[in-house]
Amino acid sequence: MGFDDKFDNKTEEFSGKAKEAVGDLTDDDELKAEGSTDELKGKTKQVGEQVKDLGKDVKDKFSK
């Protein structure tokens, strides 16, 4: 995956953190939960990207 996907994943993570913070300030448990979920989704997608990159690196080393 490319830079755009990684950027989108990081954006989703930070957006989730922002929602969670606003939920804390406004005592909105639903918004806090939604923010926490968004943050976790972004982090999970980033880990997936890292695994893909690692797999590509390993493949490239064995192809030489």
Secondary structure by P-SEA (a helix, b strand, c coil): ccaaaaaaaaaaaaaaaaaaaaaaaaccaaaaaaaaaaaaaaaaaaaaaaaaaaaaaaaaaaac
